[in-house]
Amino acid sequence: MWCNGAVCLLLVFSCIIFIKPAQTQIIDRPNVLLIILDDFRPAINYGYGDEKAITPNIDQIVKNGYFFENAFAQQALCAPSRNSMLTGRRPDTVRLYDFYSYWRHTSGNYTTLPQYFKQHGYRTHSVGKVFHPGASSNFTDDFPLSWSDPAYHPSTDEYSNSPVCIDLESGELKRNLLCPVLPELQPGHTLPDIESTEEAKRFLQTVGTDPYFLAVGYRKPHIPFRIPMQYLDQHSVSKFTTSDLDYPPYGLPTVAWSSFLDVRNRDDFQQLNVSFPFGRVPDDFKLRIRQHYYAAVSYVDDLIGQLLKAVDQSRTIVALTSDHGWALGEHGEWAKYSNYDVAVRVPLVVSAPTLQPVRTDRQKIENVVELLDLYATLVDLAGLPPVPTCNVKRPHKATTCTEGKSLLPLLVSNSSDYSGGEWIAYSQYPRPGTYPTIAPNSDEPKLKHIKIMGYSMRTERFRYTAWIRFDPVNFKRDWSVMYGEELYDHSIDPQENMNLIDRAPLAAIKDALRAKLQQQFP
């Protein structure tokens, strides 16, 4: 892969990358702050251009660095995506598509991103939801291998899905989707992300001069929208509309549909009596979902601002991203659980104290990149020994390697014009069958129920997805049995509202994309 060729560049850059033009002091082993949001589509005002977003603190991170406009997660589900990102391996390599297995036991003893920094003398610390808590991280968030200290989880996490939302009509406590609250009246008199911010600030007061790798995982804007009610005042429901194309794309195979069961399971949503699986959400409730989502984004942006005040940004690399996106009515869906752009596209923002943009118009990098590229990028940006690229045919065999590529050449060149190889992002999503079901859960199927895997590739212009037979026992793919295909042309349909798979003029393109996808996942 082209990233091997970048090693030569790194030998040159390693001596100069942490030198500002106006000074000669080299920053020895810069700190790293990795901020991970949950279910966060690129709802960012500056750079990403979401005018509904009020994100002054995230905006400042973008202004200080670079942002990747076309970054994509490898699976639109929390645990698989986080494990992929933090190991630098694809879900098929980690062999995790749900929440119930630990890669070191079932796939390989892979060196994680924080573990690599720890091995090179960094103090590593996890705050909040970084790895997905539970079985997928060995109920320890991969401590002590990845972290120098036990991972921190807020004490109020346990109430995140409890009936703590006040129903305005009955006064009863409910498990609602829309859940504005007064934090001081909540169990523990606070909220998880507030606790995480305080813990991160506490950690920063203890580090001294030693280099650190601090990962802070915020739970918002993940549902339920349990947020301080004051943030709703920043987002009047009147600024949101229902004029978007909120129905399944023309020609969509039923296997591709996400029926957003986690949203349907909330008390306030159940009162709407939306039919399963294709019923449409009432317009007034759509507007309120969007209002609460953007309010949750503003809430977490405020907390990020508080965190950044405690960070010495003159010595710290700051990276901000999300585990995956979230649909706000696009295609009639209200969640992730799919291969659409809106489900797998994430913000990816990187700033370093001595890697300042030459011009503001060079801050945006348009190349299609993958979330698993973050591993090698942060390693290279910190000046650590480059991580080897995994053997394409045997990615399980090496303990320390990555299936991603370093994006440092794009950052150093201050341009999207770096021609280092193919720019393709691969994602995937499992299904238990060809039609949405409640049992087994077709949005979050357990490994034993998976019968179909939807493999998807995103190029600069096209998204192509093939839903093929998958054996969860031996993790084998069968391309001879296909349950559906999708083809979207972003040059004319950036919202992916029209499946063009049966258009004869595009047959050659479809065949070429299918062959490339099958080559990646034989």
C-alpha positions in Angstrom: 0.0 0.0 0.0 1.1 3.6 -0.6 1.4 4.3 3.2 4.6 2.2 3.2 6.1 4.7 0.8 5.2 7.4 3.2 7.9 6.1 5.6 10.5 7.9 3.5 8.5 11.1 4.0 8.3 10.5 7.7 12.1 10.2 8.0 12.3 13.8 6.7 9.3 15.1 8.6 10.3 13.6 11.9 13.0 16.2 12.3 10.9 19.2 11.3 7.2 18.5 12.0 7.2 19.8 15.5 9.2 23.0 14.7 7.2 26.2 14.3 8.5 28.6 11.6 9.2 31.3 14.3 11.1 29.1 16.7 13.7 26.4 16.9 12.5 24.4 19.9 11.5 20.9 19.1 8.4 19.6 20.9 9.6 16.3 22.4 6.8 13.7 22.5 3.7 15.9 22.3 0.7 15.1 24.3 -2.4 13.6 22.6 -6.0 14.4 23.4 -8.5 12.2 21.6 -12.1 13.3 21.9 -14.7 10.7 20.8 -18.4 11.7 20.5 -21.2 9.2 20.3 -23.6 9.0 17.3 -22.2 12.3 16.1 -22.8 13.1 12.5 -20.7 16.1 11.3 -23.1 18.6 12.9 -20.4 21.3 13.1 -20.8 24.9 12.0 -17.3 25.9 10.9 -15.8 24.0 8.0 -18.5 21.3 7.8 -21.0 24.0 7.1 -24.0 22.8 9.2 -25.7 26.1 9.8 -28.1 24.6 12.4 -25.2 23.6 14.6 -24.0 25.9 17.4 -20.5 24.5 18.1 -18.1 27.4 18.9 -15.6 25.2 20.7 -15.5 22.4 18.2 -15.3 25.2 15.6 -12.1 26.4 17.2 -10.5 23.0 17.0 -11.3 23.0 13.3 -9.9 26.5 12.8 -6.7 25.5 14.5 -6.1 22.4 12.3 -7.5 20.3 9.5 -10.7 18.6 8.9 -11.5 15.6 6.7 -14.7 16.1 4.9 -15.1 12.5 3.8 -14.2 10.3 6.7 -16.1 7.1 7.2 -16.5 4.6 10.1 -16.2 0.8 9.4 -19.5 -0.1 11.0 -22.4 2.0 12.2 -22.6 0.4 15.6 -20.7 1.5 18.7 -18.6 -1.4 19.8 -17.5 -2.7 16.4 -16.6 0.8 15.2 -14.6 1.7 18.4 -12.7 -1.6 18.4 -12.0 -1.1 14.7 -10.7 2.5 15.2 -8.7 1.7 18.3 -7.1 -1.5 16.9 -6.6 -0.1 13.4 -8.3 -3.3 12.1 -11.5 -3.9 10.1 -14.5 -5.5 11.8 -13.9 -8.7 9.9 -10.4 -8.9 11.4 -11.5 -8.1 14.9 -14.5 -10.4 14.3 -16.8 -8.3 16.3 -20.2 -7.1 14.8 -22.1 -6.9 18.1 -21.2 -6.2 21.8 -20.5 -9.7 23.1 -16.9 -10.8 22.4 -13.4 -9.6 23.2 -10.9 -9.5 20.3 -7.9 -10.7 22.4 -9.8 -13.9 23.1 -11.6 -14.5 19.8 -9.4 -12.9 17.1 -5.9 -11.9 18.1 -3.8 -10.1 20.7 -3.7 -6.9 18.8 -1.8 -3.8 20.0 -4.3 -0.9 20.4 -3.7 2.7 19.7 -3.4 3.7 23.4 -1.4 0.6 24.1 1.1 1.6 21.4 1.5 5.0 23.0 1.9 3.4 26.5 4.6 1.1 25.1 6.5 4.3 24.0 6.5 6.0 27.4 3.1 7.7 27.5 0.8 7.8 30.4 -2.5 6.7 28.9 -5.9 7.4 30.5 -9.5 6.6 29.4 -12.4 8.8 30.5 -16.0 7.9 29.6 -17.1 5.9 26.6 -13.9 5.2 24.7 -13.9 1.5 24.2 -17.5 0.3 24.5 -17.9 -0.9 28.1 -18.7 -4.5 28.7 -17.8 -7.8 27.1 -16.3 -6.2 23.9 -13.5 -4.7 26.0 -13.3 -7.5 28.6 -15.3 -5.5 31.2 -12.1 -3.5 31.9 -11.9 -1.2 28.8 -8.8 -3.2 28.0 -7.0 -2.3 31.2 -4.1 -2.7 32.0 -2.9 -3.3 28.4 -4.2 -0.1 26.9 -4.3 2.2 29.9 -1.9 3.2 32.6 -4.8 3.6 35.1 -8.2 1.9 35.4 -10.6 3.4 33.0 -13.0 6.0 34.4 -16.8 5.7 34.0 -19.2 8.3 35.4 -21.2 7.0 38.4 -24.4 8.4 36.7 -23.9 6.2 33.6 -26.2 3.6 35.2 -29.2 6.0 34.9 -28.7 6.7 31.2 -31.6 4.4 30.2 -33.6 4.6 33.4 -37.0 6.2 33.7 -35.7 9.6 34.8 -37.6 11.8 32.2 -40.5 13.8 33.5 -43.6 13.4 31.5 -45.1 16.9 31.2 -48.7 15.6 31.0 -48.7 13.0 33.8 -45.8 14.1 35.9 -44.6 10.5 35.9 -41.0 9.4 35.2 -40.5 7.8 31.8 -37.9 6.2 29.6 -38.3 8.9 26.9 -36.3 9.7 23.8 -36.7 13.4 24.4 -35.5 14.0 27.9 -34.6 17.6 28.8 -33.7 17.7 32.6 -32.4 19.8 35.4 -29.0 18.0 36.2 -29.2 18.9 39.9 -32.5 17.0 40.2 -31.2 13.9 38.4 -29.9 10.9 40.3 -26.4 11.8 41.5 -27.3 15.5 40.9 -25.4 15.6 37.7 -25.0 14.0 34.2 -22.4 11.5 32.9 -20.7 13.9 30.4 -20.4 16.5 33.1 -18.7 14.0 35.3 -16.4 12.9 32.5 -15.3 16.5 31.9 -14.4 16.9 35.5 -12.4 13.7 35.6 -10.5 14.7 32.5 -9.7 18.0 34.0 -8.6 16.3 37.2 -6.3 14.0 35.2 -4.7 16.9 33.4 -3.8 18.4 36.8 -1.7 15.3 37.6 0.3 14.8 34.5 3.2 17.2 35.2 5.7 17.2 32.3 5.3 13.5 31.3 3.6 13.0 27.9 0.1 11.7 28.0 -2.5 10.1 25.8 -5.9 11.1 27.1 -9.0 9.7 25.5 -12.3 11.4 26.5 -15.5 9.7 25.3 -18.6 11.7 25.5 -22.0 9.9 25.5 -23.9 12.6 23.7 -25.5 13.2 21.3 -26.5 9.4 21.7 -30.1 8.8 22.7 -31.9 9.3 24.9 -31.5 13.1 24.7 -31.1 13.5 28.4 -29.5 16.9 28.4 -29.8 20.1 30.4 -33.0 21.7 29.2 -31.4 25.1 28.8 -29.8 24.0 25.5 -33.2 23.7 23.9 -33.5 27.5 24.2 -30.5 27.7 21.7 -32.4 25.7 19.1 -36.0 26.8 18.5 -38.0 24.1 16.9 -39.1 26.6 14.2 -35.6 26.5 12.6 -36.1 22.8 11.6 -38.1 21.7 8.6 -39.8 18.5 7.4 -39.2 19.1 3.7 -36.5 16.6 3.3 -36.8 13.2 1.5 -37.8 11.2 4.5 -38.7 7.9 2.8 -36.8 4.8 1.7 -34.8 5.4 -1.5 -36.3 4.2 -4.8 -35.2 0.6 -5.4 -34.0 0.0 -1.9 -33.7 -3.7 -1.0 -35.5 -4.5 2.3 -32.3 -6.0 3.7 -30.8 -2.5 3.8 -33.5 -1.0 6.0 -32.9 0.1 9.5 -36.1 0.0 11.6 -34.5 2.1 14.5 -35.7 -0.3 17.2 -33.8 1.6 19.9 -35.8 4.7 19.2 -39.1 2.7 18.9 -38.4 1.3 22.4 -38.7 4.7 24.1 -41.9 5.5 26.0 -42.7 8.8 24.2 -42.1 7.3 20.8 -44.3 4.3 21.5 -47.2 6.6 22.2 -47.0 7.7 18.5 -48.1 4.2 17.3 -45.7 4.3 14.4 -46.2 1.0 12.4 -43.3 -1.4 12.1 -41.1 -1.4 10.1 -41.8 1.3 7.5 -44.2 3.7 9.3 -43.5 7.4 9.1 -42.9 9.5 12.2 -45.4 12.4 12.7 -44.0 15.7 11.5 -44.2 17.5 14.8 -42.2 14.8 16.5 -39.6 14.8 13.7 -38.9 18.5 14.4 -38.5 17.8 18.1 -36.1 15.0 17.5 -33.9 17.3 15.4 -34.2 20.1 18.0 -33.1 17.8 20.8 -30.2 16.3 18.7 -28.8 19.7 18.0 -29.3 20.8 21.6 -27.4 17.7 22.7 -24.6 18.7 20.3 -24.4 22.2 21.8 -24.4 20.7 25.3 -21.4 18.5 24.6 -19.7 21.4 22.7 -19.8 23.5 25.9 -18.2 20.6 27.8 -15.5 20.3 25.2 -14.8 24.0 25.7 -14.4 23.5 29.4 -12.0 20.6 28.8 -9.9 22.6 26.3 -9.3 25.3 28.8 -7.3 22.8 30.9 -5.2 21.6 28.0 -1.8 23.1 27.1 -2.6 23.2 23.4 1.0 24.4 22.6 2.2 20.9 23.4 -0.9 18.8 22.5 -2.2 17.1 19.4 -6.0 17.3 19.5 -8.1 14.9 17.5 -11.9 14.9 17.5 -14.2 12.3 15.9 -17.2 10.0 16.5 -17.8 6.3 16.3 -20.4 6.8 13.5 -23.1 9.1 12.3 -26.9 9.2 12.9 -29.9 9.7 10.6 -32.2 12.5 11.4 -35.0 11.4 9.1 -32.9 10.8 6.0 -34.4 7.9 4.1 -37.1 7.8 6.8 -34.7 6.4 9.4 -33.8 7.7 12.8 -30.7 6.0 13.9 -27.5 4.4 12.5 -27.5 0.6 11.7 -26.9 1.0 7.9 -24.3 1.7 5.3 -25.6 5.0 4.1 -23.3 8.0 4.2 -25.4 9.5 7.0 -24.8 6.5 9.2 -21.1 5.9 8.6 -19.8 9.4 7.8 -18.0 11.0 10.8 -16.2 14.3 11.5 -12.5 13.9 11.7 -10.6 16.9 13.0 -6.9 17.0 13.7 -4.8 19.9 15.1 -1.2 19.9 16.2 0.6 22.9 17.7 3.3 23.0 15.1 1.3 21.8 12.1 -0.6 25.0 11.3 -2.5 25.4 8.0 -0.6 27.5 5.5 -3.9 29.0 4.3 -7.4 28.7 5.6 -8.6 27.3 2.3 -6.2 24.3 2.8 -7.8 23.2 6.1 -10.4 21.1 4.3 -9.2 17.7 3.0 -11.6 16.1 0.6 -10.0 12.7 0.1 -12.1 9.7 1.1 -10.5 8.3 4.3 -11.4 5.8 7.0 -11.7 6.0 10.7 -9.2 3.2 11.2 -6.7 5.5 9.5 -6.6 7.5 12.8 -4.3 5.0 14.5 -1.3 5.3 12.1 -2.0 9.1 11.7 -1.7 9.9 15.4 1.4 7.6 15.8 3.1 9.4 12.9 2.0 12.8 14.0 3.5 12.2 17.5 6.8 11.1 15.9 6.7 7.6 17.2 8.0 4.7 15.1 5.6 4.1 12.3 3.1 1.2 12.6 3.6 -1.5 10.0 0.8 -2.2 7.5 -0.9 -5.5 8.1 -0.5 -8.3 5.5 -3.6 -7.9 3.3 -4.2 -11.7 3.1 -3.3 -12.5 6.8 -4.2 -9.4 8.9 -4.8 -11.6 11.9 -1.2 -12.8 12.2 0.7 -9.7 13.3 0.2 -8.4 16.9 1.2 -4.8 15.9 0.0 -3.6 12.6 -2.8 -1.6 11.1 -5.1 -2.0 8.1 -5.4 1.7 7.8 -3.0 4.2 6.4 -1.3 7.3 7.8 -2.9 10.5 6.7 0.1 12.5 7.7 1.2 13.1 4.1 -2.2 14.9 3.5 -1.7 17.0 6.6 1.9 17.9 5.7 1.1 18.8 2.1 -1.7 21.1 3.2 -3.7 19.8 0.3 -6.1 17.2 -0.9 -3.9 16.7 -4.0 -1.6 14.2 -2.5 -1.7 11.2 -5.0 -0.6 8.4 -2.7 -3.0 5.7 -3.8 -6.7 4.8 -3.9 -9.1 6.8 -1.8 -11.8 4.3 -0.8 -13.6 3.8 2.5 -15.0 0.4 3.3 -17.9 -0.2 5.7 -20.1 -3.2 6.5 -23.3 -4.0 8.3 -24.8 -7.4 9.4 -28.4 -8.6 9.1 -30.2 -11.8 10.3 -32.4 -11.9 7.3 -33.7 -10.0 4.3 -36.6 -8.3 6.1 -36.6 -6.1 9.2 -37.4 -8.1 12.4 -37.8 -7.4 16.1 -36.6 -10.9 17.1 -33.9 -11.4 16.2 -33.1 -7.7 16.2 -32.3 -6.8 12.6 -30.6 -3.6 13.7 -28.3 -5.2 16.3 -28.1 -8.9 15.5 -26.0 -11.1 17.7 -23.2 -13.0 15.9 -25.1 -16.3 16.0 -28.1 -14.7 14.1 -26.1 -13.1 11.3 -26.8 -14.6 8.0 -26.1 -11.7 5.7 -23.3 -9.1 5.5 -23.7 -5.8 3.6 -20.3 -4.8 2.3 -20.1 -1.2 1.2 -17.5 1.0 -0.5 -17.4 4.7 -0.9 -15.3 6.4 -3.6 -15.2 10.1 -4.4 -18.3 9.7 -6.6 -20.1 6.4 -5.8 -21.3 4.3 -3.0 -21.8 0.6 -3.9 -23.1 -2.0 -1.5 -23.6 -5.7 -1.9 -25.6 -7.8 0.6 -24.2 -11.3 0.5 -24.4 -14.6 2.4 -22.3 -14.7 5.5 -21.5 -17.7 7.8 -21.0 -16.5 11.5 -19.4 -19.8 12.5 -16.3 -19.6 10.3 -16.7 -16.0 9.2 -16.9 -17.0 5.5 -18.4 -14.9 2.7 -20.3 -16.4 -0.2 -20.5 -14.0 -3.1 -22.5 -16.4 -5.1 -25.6 -15.6 -3.0 -26.6 -12.0 -3.1 -29.6 -10.6 -1.4 -29.5 -7.0 -2.7 -27.3 -4.3 -4.2 -27.2 -0.6 -4.0 -25.5 2.1 -6.2 -25.6 5.8 -5.5 -24.0 8.5 -7.6 -22.9 11.4 -5.4 -22.4 13.7 -8.4 -26.2 13.8 -8.9 -27.6 12.4 -5.6 -25.4 13.4 -2.6 -28.1 12.3 -0.2 -28.3 8.8 -1.6 -32.0 8.9 -2.3 -32.0 6.9 -5.6 -30.7 3.4 -6.0 -29.3 3.2 -9.5 -28.3 -0.5 -9.4 -30.6 -1.5 -12.3 -29.6 1.4 -14.7 -28.1 -0.2 -17.8 -25.7 2.7 -18.6 -24.1 2.2 -15.2 -23.7 -1.6 -15.6 -19.9 -1.4 -16.3 -19.4 0.9 -13.3 -21.4 -1.5 -11.1 -19.4 -4.5 -12.3 -16.1 -2.7 -11.6 -17.1 -1.6 -8.2 -18.4 -5.1 -7.3 -15.1 -6.6 -8.5 -13.2 -4.2 -6.3 -15.3 -4.8 -3.3 -15.1 -8.6 -3.7 -11.3 -8.2 -4.0 -11.2 -6.4 -0.7 -13.5 -9.0 1.0 -13.0 -12.2 -0.9 
